[in-house]
């Protein structure tokens, strides 16, 4: 049931964005969301967290 609800909400957002912004900007938004979501999924699967990444970046800046 939850997947059906997510599908309905996703379809509604796609149709509303198509009406508001047009076809090509909507495709750009969907591609950006898909790519960034995929990157987030891969980082999550590898066990990275925002806190760990922030600590690593601050250590690199400090050295």
C-alpha positions in Angstrom: 0.0 0.0 0.0 2.8 2.4 0.7 4.4 1.9 -2.7 1.0 2.7 -4.3 0.8 5.9 -2.3 4.4 6.9 -3.3 3.5 6.2 -7.0 0.4 8.3 -6.8 2.3 11.2 -5.2 5.1 10.9 -7.7 2.6 10.9 -10.6 0.9 13.9 -9.2 4.2 15.8 -8.8 5.2 14.9 -12.4 1.9 16.1 -13.8 1.9 19.3 -11.9 5.5 20.1 -12.8 4.7 19.4 -16.4 1.8 21.9 -16.3 3.7 24.6 -14.5 7.2 24.5 -16.1 6.7 22.6 -19.4 8.1 19.4 -20.6 11.9 19.9 -20.9 12.4 21.7 -17.6 10.4 18.9 -16.0 12.7 16.3 -17.6 15.8 18.2 -16.3 14.3 18.3 -12.8 13.5 14.6 -12.9 17.0 13.7 -14.1 18.6 15.8 -11.4 16.5 14.2 -8.7 17.2 10.7 -10.1 21.0 11.3 -10.4 21.4 12.8 -7.0 19.1 10.2 -5.4 21.2 7.5 -7.0 24.4 9.0 -5.6 22.8 9.2 -2.2 21.7 5.6 -2.4 25.2 4.4 -3.4 26.8 6.4 -0.5 24.2 5.1 1.9 24.8 1.5 0.7 28.6 2.0 1.2 28.0 3.2 4.8 28.8 6.8 4.5 27.0 9.4 6.6 26.9 13.1 6.5 28.8 13.3 9.9 31.6 11.1 8.7 32.0 13.0 5.4 32.0 16.3 7.3 34.7 15.1 9.7 36.8 13.8 6.8 36.5 17.1 4.9 37.4 19.2 8.1 40.4 17.0 8.7 41.6 17.5 5.1 41.2 21.3 5.5 43.0 21.3 8.8 46.0 19.5 7.4 
